[in-house]
Amino acid sequence: MNERSHHITVISALILVGFSSMVAQVVLMRELLIVFYGNELSLGVTLAGWLFWGGAGSLIMGPFLGKRIRRKLLFFTSGEILLSIFIPFTLILVRFIPEILNVTSGEIIGTLPMILSSFLIVCPVTFLAGTLFVLGCEIYRKEEKEKAVSIGYVYVLEALGATTGGIVASFFFIRFLPGLLIMFLLSLLNLLFAFLLQWKRAKPVLYISSFLFLIFFVSSLNLQKLRLFTLQKQWKNYEFITSENSIYQNITVVSRESGVSFFTNGLIAFTVPDTPSSEMRAHIPLLEHPHPKSVLIIQGGMSGIMDELLKHPLERIDYVEIDLLIIKLAKKYLYLDRAVDSRVNIINMDGRFFVKRTKSLYDVVIINLPEPHTAQTNRFYTVEFFQELERILTNKGIVCFAIYSNPNYMSEEAKELFLSLKETLEAVFEDVIITPGETNFFLASRSKGVLTDDWKLLLERAGERGIETKYVREYYLYADFSRERFEYTLKRLKTKKPVRINSDFRPISYYYDMVFWSTYFSKAGYLSRKVLKSVTERRTWFLLLVISVILLSPIGFIRKRRTSYGILIPVATTGFAEITFQIVTLLSFQILYGYVFYKLTLILTSYMLGLILGGLWSTRLIEKGKGTKKTFLLTQITIVIYPLVLPLLFLLFAKTKSDLSTFIGSNIVFPLLPVIPGIIGGFQFPLANKLFIEQRGTKSVSAGMTYGLDLIGACIGALLVSIFLIPIIGIPNTCFEVCILNFVSLILILFLIFPFNRLTSK
């Protein structure tokens, strides 16, 4: 292989590192989203782990590789071989998380176990990726005079690979191929390039890569057994039936002696048969209404609830289900071959979007969804959604949803959740009641005097309508709807401690629910609960003040001598800001449109596209001698301004209701929005390396330090923003805090870089 061919192979290998990293990241994030019951928190946690270990690999290996390793190409090739082994192994390990943590399949996993398991699982792949970046900077164009240029081009090549990987994953891989096969294909590609890089160089590497390639190729031809084995382990407490991905979610069907259960993104959707739940969820809201004629049910209609609803003399039932796959699988595995009742109208649409645009009016609306465990489900419990529901109710219309609880004890954490939901309803509706029992029904009406807590009246209405039930009858209602239980529930919900109303861009009930479920875990749950409850809005602002003071304090005693402090801190805060922009875009998309599972890859890919454009632009400027400190300053100013604009854009699309604005927002604006911060971050990175190298002189140290701090800053941002800031202070305030943090970095640049230049020029 001549020098030119070898250089092309090196470039292709660097692109492959980004390609492999992005595809593996997307596949693992989707798999972890399933294991962690669809909780978008897992997206932030997984990104944090990915960034932390990538940063650690860059920071730790950068100085080491630059000074002690001579055969850098051999080490790069060895890293690719290790990457080919770790990629499929990591996916298999993800599916063993329930067994490793000793939790029941489908059980909600606590915040702390989620963080620890995510961090440990992604470690090998991402640590290697960070190391390979530093090695790539060393092996790419050694003859390049301007060291920052080679770092900039490697940064662009990796981003180009990541963008290509995102596009291929989005439009081909995840649509048509199972996750394991995708990971095996990545392994084969990395082994192939390891072989090509060492052609006529290191024979042991050739033999190893060839042997592993043969093993992976043969294995990839028969992955169905391995896939079935891993899925059975993941759902070990059930008899596994099938698991399929739609563009909206993963749907898993399992069975037990008690019946067939459907899980969406790892969270229980419904079990059939479940007569007690079906009867209560259908008859309680309909019996509360004196004469219901029209009903809207949002999701979960393929459970037994539909049969119970049809026992009433209704004229119309509109059943909204965004995912037709769940209807298809229900018909297949629940043997629903009977003709659909003419009164039932199945609507394939997101529930919130349907409510926003429909002109129909309903006597009863049943939100048949899981609790606000996730940002996806929380959007059906916000004041904005309740306002949309109020518009489509008849004068005596009723809204109902159910939350499971302990019938004999209400903890402080449960009380906060219940109060948040209750006060959110009361902000919109005239009358609200909460029924006692193992399942608490939250009932709200537009008019006073419609809702009743008299179980005898409910039974009287059931008799008048000729409804036959097994569980909605005197024995059960007398126990659950007794005067004593109602009084106990009301007494427990009286508190002097204020709780916040749940809203779209401040999903506090999502946070309360997270704290509430932490009470179901032992030591890990106790620690998670203590940490979660220790964070308040006031404390986040105080912490920001402390961090700002700490970051600014060195100005007085280091500005008169050479320092890289004014370069590295802005790189870290930019990393923090950019991951924040990605997370708030993902969650805002989820809030407004409800299917981030579908657009996840495109949103991540568009950010990488921005990195390419920004990195290439900046590197070309450096080549021409135009990359200056003033340019670095202007870049930091844009990072300060951008988070002030972002929330305004979210609120604009939240207010618009037309089909055109929805199409533009969901298919153009939101998927491409991360391009802007990508351009800013990609532009800043080569500039930071140029300034750093002018002071320190070493290319590997510069690449390791800047890349590592960028990723570590992003890691901290991913954890803080997804777990604390967005649920507690909301998306607009989160963006404002990021603005302040980066304004601190702007001050550092002004005081540490520009004064120093003026002094030396004199």
C-alpha positions in Angstrom: 0.0 0.0 0.0 1.6 3.3 -1.1 1.6 6.5 1.0 -1.4 8.0 -0.7 -3.5 4.9 -0.3 -2.5 4.6 3.3 -3.4 8.2 4.0 -6.9 7.6 2.4 -7.3 4.5 4.6 -6.3 6.6 7.7 -8.9 9.2 6.8 -11.6 6.4 6.3 -10.6 4.8 9.6 -11.1 8.2 11.4 -14.5 8.6 9.8 -15.3 5.1 10.8 -14.6 5.9 14.5 -17.3 8.6 14.4 -19.6 6.4 12.4 -19.3 3.5 14.8 -19.7 5.8 17.8 -22.9 7.4 16.6 -24.6 4.2 15.4 -23.6 2.4 18.6 -24.8 5.3 20.7 -28.2 5.4 19.0 -28.8 1.6 19.3 -27.7 1.6 22.9 -29.8 4.7 23.8 -32.9 3.0 22.3 -32.1 -0.2 24.2 -31.5 1.6 27.5 -34.7 3.5 26.9 -36.6 0.2 26.9 -34.7 -1.2 30.0 -35.4 2.0 31.9 -39.2 2.0 31.2 -39.1 4.7 28.5 -37.8 7.3 30.9 -36.2 10.1 28.9 -33.9 10.6 31.9 -32.0 7.6 30.6 -31.2 9.6 27.5 -29.5 12.2 29.5 -27.8 9.7 31.8 -26.6 7.6 28.8 -25.3 10.8 27.1 -23.5 11.7 30.3 -21.9 8.3 30.6 -20.9 8.4 26.9 -19.4 11.9 27.3 -17.7 11.2 30.7 -15.8 8.1 29.5 -15.0 9.7 26.1 -13.6 12.7 28.0 -11.7 10.4 30.4 -10.2 8.5 27.5 -9.1 11.8 25.9 -7.8 13.4 29.1 -5.9 10.4 30.5 -4.5 9.0 27.3 -3.7 12.4 25.6 -0.5 13.3 27.5 0.5 9.6 27.8 0.2 8.9 24.1 1.9 12.1 23.1 5.1 11.5 25.1 5.5 7.7 25.5 4.0 5.9 22.6 5.9 5.8 19.3 4.0 3.3 17.3 0.8 5.2 17.4 -0.7 3.6 14.3 -0.3 0.2 15.8 -2.1 1.4 19.0 -4.9 3.0 16.9 -5.4 -0.3 15.1 -5.4 -2.3 18.3 -8.0 0.1 19.6 -10.2 -0.6 16.6 -10.0 -4.3 17.2 -11.0 -3.8 20.9 -13.8 -1.6 19.7 -15.1 -4.4 17.4 -15.3 -6.7 20.4 -16.8 -4.3 22.9 -19.6 -2.9 20.6 -21.8 -6.1 20.4 -20.9 -7.2 23.9 -22.2 -3.9 25.3 -25.6 -4.4 23.7 -25.9 -7.9 25.1 -24.9 -6.6 28.6 -27.7 -3.9 28.4 -30.3 -6.7 28.1 -28.9 -8.4 31.2 -29.4 -5.2 33.3 -32.7 -6.5 35.0 -30.9 -9.7 35.9 -27.8 -8.0 37.1 -29.8 -5.6 39.2 -32.1 -8.4 40.3 -35.2 -6.6 39.4 -38.4 -7.9 37.8 -38.6 -7.3 34.0 -40.7 -4.2 33.4 -40.1 -3.0 37.0 -39.2 0.7 37.4 -35.5 1.0 38.2 -34.3 3.6 40.6 -32.4 6.7 39.6 -29.1 5.7 41.2 -29.0 2.2 39.7 -29.9 3.7 36.3 -26.9 6.1 36.5 -24.4 3.5 37.7 -25.4 0.8 35.3 -25.5 3.2 32.3 -22.1 4.6 33.2 -20.4 1.2 33.6 -21.9 -0.3 30.5 -20.9 2.4 28.0 -17.4 2.7 29.5 -15.3 0.4 27.2 -16.7 1.7 23.9 -16.6 5.4 24.8 -13.2 5.3 26.6 -11.8 3.8 23.5 -13.5 6.4 21.3 -11.9 9.2 23.3 -8.5 7.5 23.1 -8.8 6.9 19.3 -9.6 10.6 18.8 -6.2 11.6 20.4 -4.4 8.9 18.4 -6.1 10.1 15.3 -4.8 13.6 15.8 -1.3 12.2 16.0 -1.4 9.9 13.0 -3.2 12.3 10.7 -0.9 14.4 8.5 2.2 14.4 10.6 3.8 16.9 8.2 1.1 19.5 8.9 2.9 22.7 10.1 -0.1 24.1 12.0 -0.8 21.6 14.7 -4.3 22.9 15.4 -5.2 22.3 11.7 -4.7 18.5 12.0 -6.8 18.5 15.3 -9.5 20.5 13.5 -9.6 18.1 10.5 -9.7 15.0 12.8 -12.6 16.7 14.7 -14.4 17.2 11.4 -13.7 13.7 10.1 -15.1 12.2 13.3 -18.1 14.4 13.1 -18.5 13.5 9.4 -18.5 9.8 10.3 -21.0 10.5 13.1 -23.3 12.4 10.8 -23.1 9.6 8.2 -23.8 7.1 10.9 -26.8 9.0 12.2 -28.3 9.2 8.7 -27.7 5.5 7.9 -29.0 4.5 11.3 -32.1 6.7 11.0 -33.2 5.8 7.5 -31.9 2.2 7.2 -30.4 0.4 10.2 -33.0 0.9 12.9 -35.9 0.7 10.5 -35.0 -2.7 9.0 -32.3 -4.4 11.1 -32.3 -5.7 14.7 -29.9 -4.1 17.1 -27.6 -7.0 17.4 -27.1 -7.3 13.7 -26.3 -3.6 13.5 -23.6 -4.0 16.2 -22.1 -7.0 14.5 -21.9 -5.1 11.2 -20.0 -2.3 13.1 -17.6 -4.9 14.4 -16.9 -6.3 10.9 -16.3 -2.8 9.6 -13.8 -2.0 12.3 -12.0 -5.3 11.8 -11.8 -4.7 8.1 -10.1 -1.3 8.6 -7.8 -2.6 11.2 -6.6 -5.2 8.6 -6.2 -2.5 5.9 -4.2 -0.1 8.2 -1.7 -2.8 9.1 -1.4 -4.3 5.6 2.3 -5.3 5.1 3.1 -3.9 8.6 2.2 -5.9 11.7 1.4 -9.5 10.9 0.1 -10.4 14.3 -2.5 -7.7 14.0 -3.5 -9.0 10.5 -3.9 -12.5 11.9 -6.0 -11.4 14.9 -8.3 -9.1 12.8 -8.8 -11.8 10.2 -9.6 -14.4 12.8 -12.1 -12.2 14.6 -13.6 -11.1 11.3 -14.3 -14.7 10.4 -15.9 -15.4 13.8 -18.1 -12.3 13.7 -19.1 -12.9 10.1 -20.2 -16.5 10.8 -22.0 -15.4 13.9 -23.9 -12.6 12.1 -25.4 -15.1 9.8 -27.3 -16.7 12.6 -28.1 -14.1 15.2 -31.7 -15.0 15.7 -31.0 -17.5 18.5 -28.7 -15.0 20.3 -31.3 -12.2 19.9 -34.0 -14.5 21.3 -31.7 -15.6 24.2 -30.9 -12.0 25.2 -34.6 -10.9 25.1 -35.6 -13.9 27.1 -33.0 -13.0 29.7 -34.3 -9.4 29.7 -37.8 -10.6 30.3 -36.9 -13.5 32.5 -39.9 -13.2 34.8 -42.3 -13.7 31.9 -42.8 -16.1 29.0 -41.4 -14.0 26.1 -43.7 -13.7 23.0 -42.3 -11.0 20.8 -40.6 -7.6 20.8 -41.0 -5.2 17.9 -40.0 -1.6 17.1 -42.3 0.9 15.5 -41.2 4.4 14.6 -42.7 5.6 17.9 -41.7 3.0 20.4 -40.7 -0.5 21.3 -43.6 -2.9 22.0 -42.9 -6.1 23.9 -45.6 -8.8 24.4 -45.1 -11.3 27.2 -47.4 -13.7 29.1 -47.9 -15.2 32.5 -50.6 -17.4 34.0 -52.6 -14.3 34.7 -52.7 -13.1 31.1 -50.9 -11.4 28.3 -49.1 -8.1 29.0 -48.1 -5.4 26.6 -45.1 -3.2 27.5 -44.3 0.0 25.6 -40.6 1.1 25.9 -40.4 -1.2 28.9 -43.4 0.3 30.8 -46.5 -1.7 31.4 -49.3 -0.6 29.1 -52.0 -3.1 29.9 -52.6 -6.8 30.8 -55.5 -8.9 29.4 -57.5 -10.1 31.1 -57.5 -7.6 34.0 -61.2 -7.4 34.8 -61.0 -5.3 38.0 -58.8 -2.6 36.4 -60.9 -2.6 33.2 -64.2 -2.3 35.0 -63.0 0.5 37.4 -61.3 2.6 34.7 -64.4 2.4 32.5 -67.3 2.6 34.8 -66.1 5.0 37.5 -65.9 8.0 35.1 -69.0 7.0 33.1 -71.1 6.5 36.2 -70.0 9.9 37.5 -71.6 11.5 34.5 -75.5 11.5 34.6 -76.0 10.8 30.9 -72.8 10.1 28.9 -73.2 9.9 25.2 -69.8 10.6 23.8 -66.4 9.3 25.1 -62.8 10.0 24.2 -60.3 7.4 25.4 -56.6 8.3 25.0 -54.6 5.1 24.4 -54.9 1.7 26.1 -58.2 0.9 24.3 -57.0 -2.5 23.3 -57.2 -3.7 26.9 -60.5 -4.8 28.3 -61.7 -1.3 29.0 -63.3 -1.0 25.5 -65.7 -3.9 26.2 -66.7 -2.3 29.5 -67.3 1.1 27.9 -69.6 -0.5 25.3 -71.9 -1.7 28.1 -73.1 1.9 28.4 -75.7 3.3 26.1 -73.2 5.5 24.3 -73.5 7.0 20.9 -69.8 7.4 20.1 -66.4 6.3 21.4 -63.3 7.9 19.9 -60.2 5.9 20.6 -56.9 7.7 19.9 -53.8 5.5 19.5 -50.7 6.9 17.9 -49.1 3.5 17.2 -51.0 1.1 14.9 -48.5 -1.6 15.7 -50.0 -2.0 19.2 -53.4 -2.6 17.6 -51.9 -5.1 15.2 -50.1 -7.0 17.9 -53.2 -6.9 20.1 -55.3 -8.4 17.4 -52.7 -11.1 16.8 -51.9 -12.1 20.3 -55.2 -11.3 22.1 -57.2 -13.0 19.3 -59.4 -10.0 18.8 -61.1 -11.2 15.6 -64.6 -9.9 16.4 -66.0 -7.1 14.4 -65.4 -3.6 15.9 -68.6 -2.0 17.3 -69.9 0.7 14.9 -69.8 3.2 17.8 -66.0 2.9 18.1 -63.9 5.2 15.9 -60.1 4.3 16.0 -57.9 7.4 15.3 -54.2 6.9 14.5 -52.8 10.1 16.0 -50.9 11.5 19.0 -53.4 12.1 21.8 -52.4 15.7 22.4 -52.3 16.6 18.8 -55.8 15.2 18.3 -57.2 17.1 21.3 -55.6 20.3 20.1 -57.2 20.1 16.6 -60.5 18.3 17.1 -63.8 20.2 16.9 -65.8 17.3 18.6 -67.2 17.7 22.1 -67.2 14.9 24.7 -69.1 14.0 27.8 -66.2 12.0 29.2 -62.5 11.9 28.5 -60.5 9.0 29.9 -56.7 9.4 29.9 -55.8 5.7 30.0 -52.1 6.1 30.3 -49.4 5.2 32.8 -48.5 7.7 35.5 -46.2 10.6 34.7 -43.1 8.4 35.0 -41.6 10.0 31.9 -41.7 13.3 29.9 -43.7 11.4 27.3 -46.5 10.5 29.7 -46.2 13.7 31.8 -47.3 15.8 28.8 -50.8 14.3 29.4 -50.9 15.7 33.0 -50.0 19.3 32.5 -52.0 22.5 32.9 -51.7 23.2 29.1 -53.2 19.8 28.2 -56.0 20.1 30.8 -56.8 23.5 29.2 -57.0 21.8 25.8 -59.3 19.1 27.3 -61.6 21.7 28.9 -62.2 23.2 25.5 -63.6 19.9 24.0 -65.8 19.0 27.0 -69.6 19.4 27.1 -71.0 21.6 29.8 -71.1 18.7 32.3 -68.1 17.0 30.8 -65.7 15.0 32.9 -62.0 14.2 32.7 -60.5 11.1 34.4 -57.2 9.5 35.0 -55.9 6.9 37.5 -52.8 6.7 39.7 -51.9 3.6 41.8 -51.3 4.0 45.5 -51.4 2.4 48.9 -55.0 2.4 50.1 -54.0 2.6 53.8 -51.1 4.9 53.8 -50.0 8.0 51.8 -46.3 8.9 52.1 -45.0 12.5 51.9 -43.6 11.7 48.4 -47.0 10.4 47.2 -48.7 13.4 48.7 -46.5 15.8 46.7 -47.3 14.0 43.5 -51.0 13.8 44.2 -51.2 17.5 45.3 -49.3 18.6 42.2 -51.8 16.8 39.9 -54.8 17.9 42.0 -53.7 21.6 41.9 -53.0 21.4 38.2 -56.5 20.1 37.6 -58.0 22.8 39.9 -56.2 25.5 37.9 -58.5 24.6 35.0 -61.6 22.8 36.2 -64.4 23.9 38.5 -64.7 20.7 40.5 -62.1 18.0 41.3 -62.3 14.9 43.5 -59.9 12.1 44.2 -61.3 8.7 45.0 -59.6 6.4 47.6 -58.5 2.8 47.1 -55.6 1.0 45.5 -56.3 3.0 42.4 -56.9 6.7 43.0 -59.2 8.2 40.3 -58.7 11.9 39.6 -62.0 13.3 38.4 -62.5 16.8 37.1 -65.5 18.5 35.7 -66.3 21.9 34.0 -69.3 22.4 36.3 -70.0 22.2 40.0 -72.4 19.5 41.2 -71.6 16.9 38.5 -69.1 14.8 40.4 -70.2 12.7 43.4 -68.6 10.7 46.1 -71.8 8.8 46.8 -71.2 5.2 45.8 -74.8 4.3 46.1 -75.7 6.9 43.4 -73.1 5.3 41.1 -74.6 1.8 41.6 -78.1 3.2 41.1 -77.0 4.6 37.7 -75.4 1.3 36.8 -78.7 -0.4 37.5 -80.6 2.1 35.4 -78.3 1.4 32.5 -78.5 -2.4 32.9 -74.7 -2.8 33.4 -73.5 -6.1 34.8 -70.1 -6.1 36.6 -68.1 -8.2 38.9 -66.1 -5.6 40.8 -68.0 -2.3 40.4 -70.6 -3.4 42.9 -71.7 -2.8 46.4 -69.1 -5.0 48.2 -66.1 -3.3 46.6 -67.4 0.3 46.4 -68.5 0.2 50.0 -64.9 -0.6 51.0 -63.1 1.8 48.7 -65.6 4.7 48.6 -66.5 4.9 52.3 -66.9 8.2 53.9 -63.9 7.4 56.2 -61.6 6.8 53.3 -62.6 10.0 51.5 -62.0 12.0 54.7 -58.6 10.3 55.2 -57.6 11.1 51.6 -58.7 14.8 51.9 -57.0 15.1 55.3 -53.7 13.8 53.9 -53.8 16.2 51.0 -54.0 19.2 53.3 -50.6 20.7 53.7 -48.9 24.0 54.3 -45.9 23.0 52.1 -46.5 24.5 48.6 -46.3 22.3 45.5 -45.9 23.5 42.0 -48.4 23.1 39.2 -47.3 20.8 36.4 -46.7 22.4 33.1 -45.3 21.5 29.7 -42.0 23.2 30.1 -41.7 22.8 33.8 -42.6 19.1 34.3 -42.6 19.0 38.1 -45.0 16.1 38.4 -42.4 14.0 36.5 -39.9 15.0 39.2 -42.4 14.3 42.1 -43.2 10.9 40.5 -39.5 10.1 40.3 -39.1 10.9 44.0 -42.2 8.9 44.9 -41.0 5.8 43.1 -37.6 6.0 44.8 -39.5 5.1 48.0 -40.0 1.6 46.6 -36.3 0.9 46.7 -34.1 0.1 49.7 -30.7 1.6 50.2 -30.2 2.9 46.6 -33.7 4.3 46.7 -33.1 6.0 50.0 -29.9 7.6 48.7 -31.7 8.6 45.4 -34.6 10.1 47.3 -32.3 12.1 49.7 -30.3 13.5 46.7 -33.5 14.3 44.7 -35.3 16.0 47.6 -32.2 18.1 48.5 -32.3 20.0 45.3 -34.6 23.0 45.1 -35.0 25.9 42.7 -33.4 28.3 45.2 -30.4 26.0 45.7 -29.8 25.6 41.9 -29.4 29.4 41.7 -27.2 29.5 44.8 -25.0 26.7 43.3 -24.7 28.7 40.1 -23.6 31.7 42.1 -20.9 29.7 43.9 -19.6 28.1 40.7 -19.4 31.5 39.1 -17.4 32.9 42.0 -15.1 29.9 41.9 -14.5 30.2 38.2 -13.9 33.9 38.3 -11.6 33.9 41.4 -8.3 33.1 39.6 -8.5 36.2 37.5 -6.7 38.4 40.0 -3.6 36.3 40.3 -3.1 34.5 37.0 -3.8 37.2 34.4 -0.3 38.6 34.4 1.4 35.3 33.4 0.8 32.7 30.7 -2.3 30.7 31.3 -4.6 28.3 29.5 -7.3 28.8 32.1 -9.2 31.3 29.9 -9.3 28.8 27.1 -10.1 25.5 28.8 -12.9 26.8 31.1 -14.9 28.2 28.1 -14.4 24.8 26.3 -15.9 23.0 29.3 -18.8 25.4 29.7 -19.5 25.2 25.9 -19.7 21.4 26.3 -22.1 21.9 29.2 -24.2 24.3 27.0 -24.3 22.1 23.9 -25.5 19.0 25.7 -28.1 21.2 27.4 -29.3 22.4 24.0 -29.6 18.8 22.8 -31.5 17.6 25.8 -33.9 20.5 25.9 -34.6 20.1 22.2 -35.2 16.4 22.7 -37.5 16.9 25.6 -39.3 19.9 24.0 -39.9 17.8 20.9 -41.3 15.0 23.2 -43.5 17.5 25.0 -44.9 19.0 21.8 -45.1 16.0 19.5 -44.7 12.9 21.6 -42.5 10.6 19.6 -38.9 11.4 20.2 -38.1 7.7 19.8 -38.7 8.3 16.1 -36.7 11.5 15.7 -34.0 10.8 18.3 -31.4 9.8 15.6 -32.1 12.8 13.4 -31.8 15.2 16.2 -28.5 13.8 17.3 -27.3 13.6 13.7 -28.1 17.2 12.9 -25.9 18.3 15.8 -23.0 16.3 14.3 -23.7 18.0 11.0 -23.3 21.3 12.7 -20.0 20.2 14.2 -18.8 19.4 10.7 -19.8 22.8 9.3 -18.4 24.7 12.2 -15.2 22.7 12.6 -14.4 22.9 8.8 -15.1 26.6 8.7 -12.9 27.3 11.7 -10.1 25.0 10.5 -10.0 26.7 7.1 -9.8 30.1 8.8 -6.8 28.8 10.9 -5.1 27.6 7.7 -5.4 31.0 6.2 -4.1 32.6 9.4 -7.4 34.2 10.3 -8.3 32.3 13.4 -7.7 34.9 16.1 -8.5 35.5 19.8 -11.2 38.0 18.7 -12.9 35.2 16.8 -12.8 33.0 19.9 -14.4 35.8 21.8 -17.2 36.3 19.3 -17.9 32.6 19.3 -18.4 32.7 23.1 -20.8 35.6 22.7 -23.0 33.5 20.4 -23.1 30.8 23.1 -24.3 33.3 25.6 -27.1 34.6 23.3 -28.4 31.3 21.9 -30.0 29.9 25.1 -32.0 33.1 25.4 -33.5 32.6 22.0 -34.2 28.8 22.3 -37.1 28.9 24.8 -38.9 31.6 22.8 -38.9 29.2 19.8 -40.3 26.4 21.9 -43.1 28.6 23.2 -43.9 29.8 19.7 -44.5 26.2 18.4 -46.4 25.3 21.6 -48.9 28.1 20.9 -49.4 27.4 17.2 -52.1 24.9 16.4 -52.2 24.7 12.6 -51.3 21.5 10.7 -48.7 23.5 8.8 -46.9 24.7 11.9 -47.0 21.2 13.4 -45.5 19.7 10.2 -42.8 22.4 10.0 -41.9 22.1 13.7 -41.8 18.3 13.9 -40.2 17.6 10.5 -37.9 20.6 9.9 -37.3 23.0 12.8 -36.8 20.6 15.7 -34.8 17.9 13.8 -32.5 20.6 12.4 -32.4 22.9 15.4 -29.2 21.3 16.9 -27.3 22.3 13.8 -26.9 25.8 15.2 -25.2 24.8 18.5 -23.2 22.2 16.6 -21.8 24.9 14.3 -20.9 27.1 17.3 -19.2 24.3 19.2 -17.5 22.9 16.1 -16.2 26.4 15.3 -14.9 27.0 18.8 -13.0 23.7 19.2 -10.2 24.2 16.6 -9.8 27.8 17.7 -9.3 26.7 21.3 -6.7 24.2 20.2 -4.8 26.9 18.3 -4.7 29.2 21.3 -3.8 26.3 23.6 -1.0 25.1 21.4 0.5 28.6 21.2 1.0 28.4 25.0 1.7 24.7 25.5 3.0 23.5 22.1 2.1 19.8 22.3 -0.6 18.6 19.9 -1.6 15.4 21.8 -1.8 17.3 25.1 -3.9 20.0 23.5 -6.3 17.5 21.8 -6.6 15.5 25.0 -7.2 18.5 27.2 -9.7 20.4 25.1 -11.6 17.3 23.8 -11.6 15.8 27.3 -12.9 19.0 29.0 -15.5 19.5 26.3 -16.9 16.0 27.0 -16.6 16.2 30.8 -18.4 19.6 30.8 -21.1 18.0 28.6 -21.3 15.0 30.9 -22.0 17.2 33.9 -24.5 19.1 31.9 -26.3 15.9 30.8 -26.7 14.7 34.4 -27.7 18.0 36.0 -30.0 19.1 33.3 -31.9 15.9 32.8 -32.2 14.8 36.4 -32.6 18.2 38.3 -32.8 21.4 36.3 -35.5 20.7 33.7 -38.0 19.0 36.1 -37.4 21.5 39.0 -36.8 24.9 37.4 -38.1 24.2 33.9 -36.7 24.5 30.4 -36.7 28.4 30.2 -34.9 28.8 33.5 -32.4 26.0 32.6 -31.5 27.9 29.4 -31.1 31.1 31.4 -28.7 29.4 33.9 -26.7 28.1 31.0 -26.5 31.6 29.6 -25.1 32.9 32.9 -22.6 30.1 33.1 -21.2 30.9 29.7 -21.3 34.6 30.4 -18.8 33.8 33.2 -16.6 32.1 30.6 -17.0 35.3 28.4 -15.6 37.3 31.3 -12.6 34.9 31.7 -11.8 35.4 28.0 -12.0 39.1 28.3 -9.8 39.3 31.4 -7.3 36.5 30.8 -6.6 36.6 27.1 -7.0 40.1 25.8 -5.2 42.0 28.7 -2.3 39.6 28.4 -2.0 40.3 24.7 -1.9 44.0 25.2 0.7 43.7 27.9 3.0 41.6 25.8 2.6 43.8 22.7 4.0 46.7 24.7 
